């Protein structure tokens, strides 16, 4: 059903339009003649990209919220998912993101912030535009990529050798088996295939 599941942490910095090295003026005279784009680490936007491939006979279920229903997507940070979940800190970040509210991100840890600013950062021209919480309607190559917004400065201040803090994500994958007849009451395989994908990745 699902193969090659992968998670990737992404941190998007604010592009700095100060090309002080272009003319040798400014604070970095030693950069004369070199157009160096510098980035500001403050207020960076963070998200996790979840990717996987569907088996050849599966396609998105366009009913019941699509391939990845927004209200099924949860995320949180901590050492053990069971503890994070028990504390009520696995948050429905996609439901919040797709609502009419102005906030985005994890409230536990105070990583949440202004949705418009988050969208500005991830939509900058200096990098690929990354759409959040968009369930694909078609997967012609069977490859699925889904971005889960986490908020601001989630990865800051983490020691590179400290693997105790994790990002946890779980979401429902809701697909249709195109090879099934869809009459399970007659003993046939059901058309709908649904599972919960749960994954974690250390913050480093």
N, CA, C and O of each residue as an XYZ file, in Angstrom:
816
protein
N       0.832     -1.192      0.000
C       0.000      0.000      0.000
C       0.881      1.261      0.000
O       0.811      2.052     -0.941
N       1.709      1.461      1.043
C       2.637      2.587      1.111
C       4.072      2.079      1.080
O       4.400      1.086      1.730
N       4.920      2.759      0.329
C       6.324      2.378      0.236
C       7.200      3.629      0.324
O       6.751      4.743      0.055
N       8.442      3.418      0.702
C       9.462      4.468      0.693
C       9.019      5.720      1.461
O       9.106      6.839      0.957
N       8.549      5.504      2.674
C       8.112      6.632      3.511
C       9.338      7.401      4.004
O      10.312      6.807      4.468
N       9.277      8.715      3.898
C      10.406      9.551      4.305
C       9.886     10.856      4.906
O       8.822     11.351      4.536
N      10.668     11.399      5.847
C      10.353     12.702      6.421
C      11.583     13.593      6.313
O      12.716     13.130      6.442
N      11.341     14.884      6.073
C      12.438     15.832      5.971
C      12.055     17.117      6.689
O      10.982     17.674      6.455
N      12.939     17.584      7.564
C      12.713     18.854      8.241
C      13.191     19.986      7.341
O      14.276     19.914      6.763
N      12.377     21.030      7.227
C      12.718     22.161      6.373
C      12.619     23.446      7.186
O      11.624     23.693      7.868
N      13.663     24.252      7.101
C      13.693     25.561      7.755
C      13.901     26.616      6.667
O      14.868     26.549      5.909
N      13.005     27.572      6.596
C      13.064     28.599      5.552
C      13.448     29.926      6.182
O      12.729     30.452      7.031
N      14.588     30.467      5.760
C      15.068     31.738      6.271
C      14.551     32.888      5.412
O      14.121     32.695      4.275
N      14.604     34.065      5.975
C      14.187     35.261      5.256
C      15.340     35.749      4.386
O      16.436     36.010      4.881
N      15.083     35.868      3.091
C      16.137     36.343      2.200
C      16.500     37.784      2.529
O      15.628     38.622      2.758
N      17.802     38.061      2.549
C      18.304     39.403      2.804
C      18.591     40.061      1.464
O      19.354     39.530      0.656
N      17.986     41.207      1.229
C      18.180     41.899     -0.045
C      19.387     42.833     -0.016
O      19.598     43.599     -0.956
N      20.172     42.776      1.047
C      21.357     43.637      1.167
C      22.528     42.999      0.431
O      23.150     42.068      0.943
N      22.829     43.489     -0.757
C      23.970     42.996     -1.531
C      25.152     43.937     -1.310
O      25.630     44.562     -2.256
N      25.622     44.043     -0.078
C      26.636     45.045      0.238
C      27.942     44.801     -0.500
O      28.718     45.733     -0.714
N      28.195     43.546     -0.893
C      29.452     43.260     -1.563
C      29.475     43.649     -3.026
O      30.531     43.617     -3.659
N      28.322     44.018     -3.573
C      28.251     44.287     -5.009
C      29.105     45.476     -5.423
O      29.709     45.462     -6.496
N      29.160     46.511     -4.579
C      29.911     47.707     -4.941
C      31.087     47.958     -4.009
O      31.815     48.940     -4.157
N      31.263     47.064     -3.051
C      32.329     47.265     -2.074
C      31.920     48.198     -0.971
O      32.735     48.561     -0.123
N      30.647     48.598     -0.972
C      30.174     49.505      0.065
C      29.511     48.711      1.172
O      29.285     47.508      1.046
N      29.203     49.399      2.252
C      28.496     48.751      3.338
C      29.436     48.172      4.377
O      30.562     48.642      4.540
N      28.966     47.146      5.081
C      29.720     46.625      6.216
C      30.690     45.527      5.822
O      31.506     45.114      6.646
N      30.630     45.040      4.589
C      31.485     43.931      4.181
C      32.308     44.316      2.957
O      32.125     43.776      1.866
N      33.232     45.277      3.169
C      34.009     45.781      2.039
C      34.881     44.707      1.398
O      35.263     44.829      0.234
N      35.198     43.649      2.156
C      36.046     42.610      1.602
C      35.309     41.763      0.572
O      35.919     40.927     -0.094
N      33.987     41.973      0.435
C      33.193     41.226     -0.533
C      33.097     41.947     -1.876
O      32.270     41.595     -2.718
N      33.940     42.952     -2.069
C      33.835     43.790     -3.268
C      33.750     42.934     -4.523
O      34.568     42.044     -4.753
N      32.720     43.235     -5.335
C      32.543     42.538     -6.600
C      31.795     41.230     -6.490
O      31.447     40.640     -7.513
N      31.537     40.755     -5.282
C      30.827     39.475     -5.105
C      29.416     39.745     -4.628
O      29.219     40.288     -3.540
N      28.428     39.371     -5.436
C      27.029     39.593     -5.042
C      26.604     38.448     -4.130
O      26.175     37.391     -4.592
N      26.728     38.677     -2.851
C      26.446     37.642     -1.866
C      25.100     37.903     -1.210
O      24.899     38.951     -0.596
N      24.182     36.961     -1.335
C      22.899     37.078     -0.659
C      23.046     36.506      0.743
O      23.423     35.347      0.910
N      22.755     37.299      1.725
C      22.840     36.834      3.101
C      21.439     36.604      3.644
O      20.496     37.287      3.244
N      21.301     35.661      4.537
C      19.987     35.369      5.100
C      19.968     35.658      6.584
O      20.985     35.574      7.272
N      18.778     36.002      7.058
C      18.564     36.308      8.472
C      17.914     35.093      9.122
O      16.880     34.618      8.652
N      18.512     34.587     10.198
C      17.974     33.379     10.835
C      16.791     33.685     11.750
O      16.103     32.762     12.186
N      16.543     34.941     12.048
C      15.467     35.282     12.964
C      14.107     35.099     12.302
O      13.923     35.457     11.138
N      13.161     34.546     13.042
C      11.799     34.409     12.536
C      11.633     33.397     11.433
O      10.704     33.511     10.633
N      12.516     32.397     11.361
C      12.428     31.417     10.278
C      11.180     30.542     10.394
O      10.698     30.260     11.491
N      10.675     30.123      9.243
C       9.504     29.249      9.189
C       9.951     27.798      9.092
O      10.944     27.492      8.431
N       9.221     26.904      9.750
C       9.600     25.488      9.793
C       8.413     24.605      9.404
O       7.273     24.846      9.803
N       8.717     23.589      8.622
C       7.704     22.594      8.304
C       8.374     21.248      8.088
O       9.593     21.168      7.936
N       7.579     20.203      8.075
C       8.103     18.873      7.793
C       7.454     18.370      6.507
O       6.240     18.468      6.324
N       8.290     17.832      5.624
C       7.806     17.272      4.363
C       7.734     15.755      4.503
O       8.739     15.097      4.774
N       6.552     15.215      4.318
C       6.336     13.765      4.357
C       6.164     13.276      2.923
O       5.327     13.792      2.182
N       6.959     12.281      2.536
C       6.838     11.733      1.189
C       6.681     10.213      1.265
O       7.181      9.565      2.184
N       5.985      9.671      0.291
C       5.851      8.219      0.168
C       5.343      7.911     -1.233
O       4.925      8.812     -1.961
N       5.379      6.654     -1.605
C       4.790      6.220     -2.870
C       3.638      5.268     -2.586
O       3.683      4.461     -1.657
N       2.605      5.385     -3.413
C       1.472      4.466     -3.345
C       1.741      3.276     -4.254
O       2.402      3.407     -5.284
N       1.222      2.113     -3.865
C       1.288      0.953     -4.746
C       0.613      1.250     -6.073
O      -0.254      2.122     -6.146
N       0.997      0.540     -7.118
C       0.555      0.854     -8.474
C      -0.958      0.845     -8.647
O      -1.486      1.575     -9.485
N      -1.667      0.027     -7.864
C      -3.110     -0.076     -8.083
C      -3.909      0.948     -7.283
O      -5.138      0.949     -7.345
N      -3.229      1.826     -6.527
C      -3.936      2.768     -5.661
C      -3.939      4.179     -6.220
O      -2.964      4.634     -6.818
N      -5.051      4.856     -6.011
C      -5.216      6.255     -6.377
C      -5.928      6.982     -5.235
O      -6.597      6.343     -4.423
N      -5.791      8.323     -5.161
C      -6.450      9.064     -4.078
C      -7.951      8.840     -4.048
O      -8.603      8.811     -5.092
N      -8.488      8.684     -2.872
C      -9.934      8.623     -2.681
C     -10.441     10.063     -2.626
O     -10.198     10.768     -1.646
N     -11.132     10.496     -3.655
C     -11.545     11.893     -3.731
C     -12.769     12.194     -2.881
O     -13.236     13.332     -2.825
N     -13.278     11.172     -2.225
C     -14.352     11.369     -1.259
C     -13.732     11.385      0.136
O     -12.557     11.054      0.301
N     -14.504     11.761      1.115
C     -14.092     11.681      2.527
C     -12.791     12.436      2.813
O     -11.938     11.954      3.559
N     -12.649     13.618      2.217
C     -11.502     14.450      2.552
C     -10.283     14.266      1.690
O      -9.266     14.916      1.930
N     -10.343     13.397      0.681
C      -9.216     13.217     -0.214
C      -8.194     12.217      0.296
O      -8.443     11.489      1.257
N      -7.045     12.192     -0.357
C      -5.996     11.226     -0.018
C      -5.511     11.396      1.419
O      -5.347     10.416      2.145
N      -5.283     12.649      1.828
C      -4.850     12.941      3.201
C      -5.806     13.981      3.779
O      -5.608     15.177      3.567
N      -6.833     13.553      4.500
C      -7.786     14.507      5.069
C      -7.090     15.470      6.033
O      -6.327     15.043      6.900
N      -7.355     16.760      5.879
C      -6.681     17.771      6.702
C      -6.932     17.564      8.195
O      -6.049     17.800      9.019
N      -8.145     17.120      8.536
C      -8.451     16.968      9.958
C      -7.821     15.724     10.580
O      -7.969     15.485     11.778
N      -7.116     14.930      9.766
C      -6.436     13.742     10.310
C      -4.970     14.021     10.640
O      -4.310     13.201     11.279
N      -4.461     15.172     10.210
C      -3.026     15.450     10.335
C      -2.730     16.059     11.694
O      -3.291     17.090     12.065
N      -1.832     15.400     12.438
C      -1.425     15.907     13.747
C       0.096     15.954     13.819
O       0.785     15.161     13.178
N       0.606     16.890     14.605
C       2.052     17.009     14.789
C       2.343     17.469     16.212
O       1.508     18.093     16.867
N       3.557     17.144     16.676
C       3.976     17.566     18.009
C       5.471     17.365     18.182
O       6.120     16.740     17.343
N       6.007     17.885     19.248
C       7.430     17.738     19.551
C       7.598     17.167     20.953
O       6.778     17.410     21.838
N       8.675     16.400     21.142
C       8.969     15.829     22.452
C       9.921     14.657     22.309
O      10.524     14.451     21.256
N      10.047     13.890     23.387
C      10.954     12.745     23.378
C      10.232     11.463     22.968
O      10.748     10.676     22.173
N       9.027     11.261     23.522
C       8.238     10.080     23.192
C       6.845     10.515     22.752
O       6.220     11.360     23.392
N       6.362      9.932     21.656
C       5.061     10.327     21.137
C       3.942     10.031     22.125
O       2.982     10.794     22.232
N       4.068      8.921     22.849
C       3.019      8.561     23.810
C       2.851      9.651     24.865
O       1.730      9.961     25.269
N       3.971     10.236     25.313
C       3.911     11.310     26.304
C       3.329     12.587     25.700
O       2.527     13.279     26.327
N       3.750     12.884     24.467
C       3.242     14.091     23.792
C       1.742     13.972     23.581
O       1.001     14.929     23.803
N       1.294     12.798     23.152
C      -0.126     12.561     22.909
C      -0.922     12.618     24.206
O      -2.001     13.209     24.255
N      -0.382     11.997     25.259
C      -1.078     11.981     26.553
C      -1.244     13.380     27.125
O      -2.217     13.663     27.824
N      -0.287     14.253     26.824
C      -0.352     15.632     27.319
C      -1.245     16.512     26.456
O      -1.414     17.697     26.742
N      -1.815     15.941     25.404
C      -2.682     16.702     24.511
C      -1.934     17.622     23.583
O      -2.485     18.613     23.102
N      -0.654     17.294     23.323
C       0.180     18.173     22.504
C       0.421     17.671     21.082
O       1.273     18.207     20.373
N      -0.322     16.646     20.659
C      -0.350     16.293     19.236
C      -1.461     17.147     18.627
O      -2.645     16.891     18.846
N      -1.066     18.152     17.869
C      -1.998     19.195     17.455
C      -2.429     19.043     15.998
O      -1.647     18.616     15.148
N      -3.671     19.395     15.727
C      -4.224     19.310     14.371
C      -3.810     20.548     13.572
O      -4.607     21.454     13.331
N      -2.550     20.553     13.174
C      -1.963     21.748     12.567
C      -2.566     22.079     11.199
O      -2.634     23.251     10.827
N      -3.001     21.075     10.451
C      -3.570     21.356      9.132
C      -4.992     21.897      9.234
O      -5.386     22.754      8.444
N      -5.752     21.412     10.188
C      -7.092     21.970     10.402
C      -6.997     23.445     10.766
O      -7.786     24.265     10.297
N      -6.015     23.773     11.613
C      -5.811     25.172     12.008
C      -5.347     25.988     10.809
O      -5.830     27.096     10.572
N      -4.399     25.423     10.051
C      -3.849     26.155      8.905
C      -4.923     26.460      7.862
O      -4.945     27.553      7.295
N      -5.804     25.510      7.610
C      -6.813     25.682      6.563
C      -8.065     26.397      7.059
O      -8.989     26.645      6.284
N      -8.098     26.728      8.345
C      -9.230     27.479      8.878
C      -9.100     28.955      8.489
O      -8.115     29.363      7.873
N     -10.095     29.733      8.856
C     -10.069     31.166      8.535
C      -9.238     31.971      9.525
O      -9.098     33.185      9.375
N      -8.688     31.308     10.529
C      -7.893     32.017     11.532
C      -6.575     32.531     10.961
O      -6.190     32.185      9.845
N      -5.895     33.360     11.745
C      -4.661     34.006     11.277
C      -3.407     33.369     11.847
O      -2.305     33.880     11.644
N      -3.561     32.249     12.564
C      -2.415     31.638     13.232
C      -2.007     30.344     12.548
O      -2.816     29.701     11.878
N      -0.738     29.966     12.724
C      -0.224     28.709     12.183
C       0.841     28.183     13.129
O       1.566     28.961     13.748
N       0.939     26.841     13.245
C       2.032     26.247     14.010
C       1.626     25.656     15.339
O       0.479     25.760     15.774
N       2.607     25.028     15.973
C       2.411     24.341     17.244
C       2.330     25.344     18.391
O       3.229     26.162     18.587
N       1.230     25.264     19.145
C       1.100     26.159     20.300
C       1.943     25.672     21.472
O       2.460     26.479     22.244
N       2.085     24.346     21.610
C       2.964     23.800     22.641
C       4.401     24.139     22.257
O       4.875     23.738     21.194
N       5.092     24.878     23.125
C       6.422     25.352     22.802
C       6.412     26.760     22.230
O       7.464     27.345     21.972
N       5.195     27.305     22.032
C       5.027     28.675     21.523
C       5.698     28.872     20.172
O       6.357     29.884     19.936
N       5.523     27.893     19.286
C       6.081     27.995     17.940
C       5.073     28.576     16.952
O       5.397     28.775     15.781
N       3.871     28.843     17.407
C       2.849     29.370     16.517
C       3.077     30.855     16.250
O       3.776     31.544     16.993
N       2.462     31.324     15.163
C       2.604     32.725     14.803
C       1.690     33.091     13.661
O       0.739     32.371     13.356
N       1.977     34.207     13.033
C       1.122     34.769     12.008
C       1.167     33.952     10.715
O       2.237     33.711     10.157
N      -0.005     33.534     10.251
C      -0.076     32.704      9.047
C       0.415     33.451      7.814
O       1.088     32.867      6.964
N       0.089     34.724      7.707
C       0.507     35.498      6.538
C       2.029     35.593      6.461
O       2.599     35.514      5.373
N       2.685     35.761      7.593
C       4.144     35.833      7.605
C       4.758     34.477      7.269
O       5.757     34.403      6.553
N       4.166     33.420      7.780
C       4.630     32.068      7.468
C       4.537     31.817      5.961
O       5.482     31.321      5.348
N       3.387     32.164      5.372
C       3.200     31.953      3.935
C       4.162     32.812      3.115
O       4.629     32.386      2.058
N       4.455     34.012      3.596
C       5.411     34.863      2.885
C       6.794     34.211      2.852
O       7.465     34.214      1.820
N       7.209     33.659      3.980
C       8.533     33.052      4.058
C       8.639     31.833      3.144
O       9.596     31.715      2.379
N       7.669     30.932      3.218
C       7.772     29.703      2.412
C       7.475     29.960      0.937
O       7.714     29.087      0.102
N       6.957     31.144      0.604
C       6.648     31.456     -0.782
C       7.641     32.386     -1.449
O       7.362     32.911     -2.527
N       8.808     32.604     -0.824
C       9.795     33.513     -1.386
C      10.330     33.009     -2.728
O      10.395     31.806     -2.982
N      10.712     33.968     -3.577
C      11.213     33.627     -4.910
C      12.572     32.940     -4.874
O      12.969     32.307     -5.852
N      13.297     33.057     -3.748
C      14.645     32.488     -3.685
C      14.636     30.971     -3.538
O      15.699     30.350     -3.558
N      13.472     30.367     -3.392
C      13.382     28.915     -3.252
C      12.081     28.404     -3.829
O      11.229     29.197     -4.231
N      11.912     27.102     -3.878
C      10.661     26.550     -4.407
C       9.489     26.866     -3.501
O       9.601     26.754     -2.280
N       8.372     27.258     -4.079
C       7.171     27.526     -3.298
C       6.642     26.212     -2.723
O       6.476     25.226     -3.441
N       6.383     26.219     -1.426
C       5.946     24.999     -0.743
C       4.529     25.184     -0.223
O       4.295     25.973      0.693
N       3.596     24.463     -0.802
C       2.212     24.540     -0.363
C       2.018     23.666      0.862
O       2.534     22.550      0.920
N       1.277     24.167      1.839
C       1.052     23.446      3.090
C      -0.296     22.726      3.067
O      -1.293     23.267      2.590
N      -0.308     21.526      3.578
C      -1.549     20.776      3.825
C      -2.393     20.574      2.565
O      -3.621     20.533      2.632
N      -1.723     20.447      1.414
C      -2.443     20.255      0.154
C      -2.431     18.778     -0.217
O      -1.393     18.231     -0.592
N      -3.579     18.144     -0.111
C      -3.699     16.734     -0.474
C      -3.795     16.607     -1.989
O      -4.672     17.222     -2.595
N      -2.914     15.821     -2.622
C      -2.940     15.725     -4.086
C      -4.198     15.022     -4.581
O      -4.646     14.031     -4.003
N      -4.760     15.559     -5.669
C      -5.941     14.944     -6.260
C      -5.573     13.818     -7.216
O      -6.338     12.874     -7.411
N      -4.387     13.934     -7.809
C      -3.917     12.911     -8.739
C      -2.445     12.631     -8.471
O      -1.681     13.543     -8.155
N      -2.052     11.377     -8.597
C      -0.644     10.983     -8.409
C      -0.231     10.090     -9.582
O      -0.111      8.875     -9.420
N      -0.014     10.674    -10.747
C       0.291      9.871    -11.946
C       1.547      9.026    -11.809
O       1.637      7.956    -12.411
N       2.524      9.490    -11.022
C       3.758      8.716    -10.838
C       3.784      7.974     -9.503
O       4.801      7.391     -9.129
N       2.644      8.000     -8.782
C       2.466      7.313     -7.495
C       3.254      7.966     -6.350
O       3.251      7.453     -5.231
N       3.917      9.077     -6.618
C       4.716      9.755     -5.587
C       3.880     10.834     -4.918
O       3.243     11.650     -5.583
N       3.893     10.824     -3.571
C       3.103     11.781     -2.791
C       4.035     12.604     -1.911
O       4.898     12.063     -1.219
N       3.849     13.903     -1.948
C       4.590     14.818     -1.078
C       3.587     15.699     -0.352
O       2.706     16.294     -0.973
N       3.726     15.780      0.973
C       2.750     16.513      1.782
C       3.508     17.309      2.835
O       4.314     16.752      3.579
N       3.247     18.623      2.900
C       3.951     19.503      3.822
C       3.091     19.836      5.037
O       1.932     20.232      4.908
N       3.680     19.666      6.218
C       2.981     19.901      7.482
C       3.607     21.110      8.175
O       4.773     21.046      8.565
N       2.864     22.215      8.341
C       3.429     23.415      8.957
C       3.639     23.231     10.464
O       2.760     22.737     11.170
N       4.819     23.637     10.940
C       5.135     23.520     12.364
C       5.169     24.863     13.075
O       4.954     24.929     14.285
N       5.438     25.934     12.335
C       5.491     27.252     12.956
C       6.832     27.930     12.759
O       7.447     27.817     11.698
N       7.281     28.635     13.785
C       8.473     29.466     13.679
C       9.566     29.018     14.662
O       9.295     28.712     15.824
N      10.805     28.991     14.158
C      11.998     28.754     14.983
C      11.921     27.466     15.808
O      12.401     27.411     16.940
N      11.310     26.434     15.219
C      11.143     25.156     15.923
C      12.486     24.454     16.120
O      12.679     23.754     17.114
N      13.416     24.637     15.176
C      14.671     23.894     15.208
C      15.808     24.687     15.843
O      16.922     24.174     15.946
N      15.563     25.911     16.268
C      16.625     26.756     16.800
C      17.129     26.263     18.153
O      16.363     25.724     18.951
N      18.411     26.449     18.402
C      18.994     26.148     19.707
C      19.127     24.683     20.022
O      19.242     24.317     21.192
N      19.115     23.817     19.006
C      19.254     22.377     19.229
C      20.695     21.964     18.996
O      21.270     22.261     17.949
N      21.277     21.281     19.966
C      22.641     20.774     19.809
C      22.646     19.664     18.766
O      21.735     18.836     18.731
N      23.664     19.645     17.923
C      23.709     18.680     16.826
C      23.826     17.244     17.308
O      23.482     16.315     16.577
N      24.313     17.048     18.545
C      24.467     15.685     19.060
C      23.333     15.283     19.997
O      23.377     14.205     20.591
N      22.326     16.126     20.138
C      21.190     15.829     21.009
C      20.025     15.341     20.163
O      19.371     16.130     19.481
N      19.767     14.039     20.208
C      18.707     13.450     19.396
C      17.451     13.149     20.208
O      16.573     12.416     19.751
N      17.364     13.717     21.419
C      16.251     13.377     22.299
C      14.943     14.047     21.893
O      13.867     13.535     22.203
N      15.020     15.185     21.203
C      13.805     15.884     20.804
C      13.409     15.480     19.388
O      14.212     15.538     18.457
N      12.168     15.075     19.255
C      11.663     14.559     17.983
C      10.496     15.408     17.479
O       9.792     16.057     18.253
N      10.316     15.381     16.163
C       9.075     15.847     15.556
C       8.244     14.609     15.250
O       8.719     13.679     14.598
N       7.004     14.601     15.723
C       6.098     13.480     15.469
C       4.979     13.943     14.538
O       4.440     15.040     14.686
N       4.647     13.090     13.583
C       3.547     13.374     12.665
C       2.718     12.111     12.507
O       3.264     11.023     12.325
N       1.413     12.251     12.576
C       0.572     11.147     12.109
C      -0.571     11.707     11.265
O      -1.090     12.796     11.510
N      -0.932     10.920     10.269
C      -1.961     11.342      9.319
C      -2.600     10.109      8.684
O      -2.013      9.027      8.660
N      -3.792     10.295      8.179
C      -4.523      9.215      7.518
C      -4.263      9.277      6.017
O      -4.318     10.345      5.407
N      -3.978      8.117      5.432
C      -3.874      7.997      3.978
C      -5.096      7.211      3.507
O      -5.321      6.073      3.920
N      -5.877      7.842      2.635
C      -7.180      7.330      2.238
C      -7.192      7.147      0.720
O      -7.298      8.121     -0.026
N      -7.084      5.902      0.268
C      -6.923      5.637     -1.161
C      -7.984      4.662     -1.677
O      -8.742      4.069     -0.910
N      -8.006      4.522     -2.984
C      -8.917      3.590     -3.650
C      -8.085      2.546     -4.387
O      -7.148      2.880     -5.113
N      -8.436      1.287     -4.192
C      -7.791      0.190     -4.911
C      -8.507      0.011     -6.246
O      -9.630     -0.490     -6.299
N      -7.849      0.421     -7.309
C      -8.494      0.383     -8.630
C      -8.670     -1.030     -9.177
O      -9.370     -1.231    -10.170
N      -8.036     -2.008     -8.533
C      -8.165     -3.390     -9.000
C      -9.270     -4.144     -8.272
O      -9.570     -5.288     -8.612
N      -9.887     -3.498     -7.255
C     -10.922     -4.173     -6.465
C     -12.302     -3.922     -7.058
O     -12.532     -2.919     -7.734
N     -13.209     -4.848     -6.795
C     -14.573     -4.723     -7.319
C     -15.457     -3.867     -6.430
O     -16.475     -3.341     -6.879
N     -15.068     -3.726     -5.162
C     -15.826     -2.855     -4.270
C     -17.073     -3.471     -3.698
O     -17.966     -2.735     -3.276
N     -17.186     -4.805     -3.660
C     -18.348     -5.446     -3.036
C     -17.873     -6.405     -1.957
O     -17.986     -7.620     -2.114
N     -17.335     -5.863     -0.844
C     -16.777     -6.723      0.204
C     -17.804     -7.642      0.851
O     -17.434     -8.679      1.401
N     -19.099     -7.282      0.797
C     -20.119     -8.156      1.387
C     -20.239     -9.480      0.640
O     -20.761    -10.463      1.165
N     -19.744     -9.484     -0.598
C     -19.745    -10.721     -1.387
C     -18.406    -11.447     -1.303
O     -18.162    -12.406     -2.037
N     -17.549    -10.986     -0.412
C     -16.242    -11.616     -0.246
C     -15.153    -10.993     -1.083
O     -14.016    -11.465     -1.069
N     -15.484     -9.922     -1.826
C     -14.483     -9.261     -2.653
C     -13.657     -8.279     -1.820
O     -14.049     -7.881     -0.723
N     -12.511     -7.905     -2.371
C     -11.673     -6.916     -1.695
C     -12.351     -5.548     -1.747
O     -12.895     -5.175     -2.787
N     -12.329     -4.791     -0.644
C     -12.953     -3.467     -0.647
C     -12.158     -2.498     -1.519
O     -10.945     -2.642     -1.668
N     -12.836     -1.523     -2.086
C     -12.156     -0.539     -2.909
C     -11.362      0.453     -2.042
O     -10.254      0.854     -2.398
N     -11.943      0.834     -0.913
C     -11.281      1.835     -0.072
C     -10.179      1.211      0.771
O     -10.389      0.196      1.435
N      -9.006      1.830      0.737
C      -7.891      1.417      1.582
C      -7.488      2.606      2.428
O      -7.203      3.683      1.904
N      -7.464      2.414      3.726
C      -7.170      3.518      4.631
C      -6.222      3.034      5.724
O      -6.390      1.950      6.281
N      -5.223      3.863      6.014
C      -4.295      3.536      7.096
C      -3.819      4.819      7.746
O      -3.927      5.895      7.157
N      -3.296      4.712      8.951
C      -2.695      5.857      9.637
C      -1.193      5.740      9.559
O      -0.619      4.748     10.009
N      -0.557      6.734      8.998
C       0.897      6.790      8.906
C       1.419      7.591     10.103
O       1.051      8.750     10.295
N       2.273      6.963     10.894
C       2.871      7.622     12.053
C       4.384      7.580     11.896
O       4.962      6.519     11.661
N       5.017      8.731     12.025
C       6.467      8.806     11.817
C       7.088      9.861     12.716
O       6.408     10.754     13.221
N       8.389      9.737     12.904
C       9.111     10.726     13.721
C      10.492     10.955     13.130
O      11.030     10.117     12.407
N      11.052     12.119     13.461
C      12.402     12.456     13.019
C      13.033     13.356     14.079
O      12.389     14.285     14.568
N      14.301     13.084     14.439
C      14.933     13.922     15.471
C      15.229     15.329     14.963
O      15.544     15.525     13.789
N      15.124     16.306     15.866
C      15.479     17.687     15.545
C      16.989     17.819     15.738
O      17.486     17.695     16.858
N      17.703     18.063     14.675
C      19.164     18.215     14.765
C      19.586     19.474     14.027
O      20.775     19.792     13.978
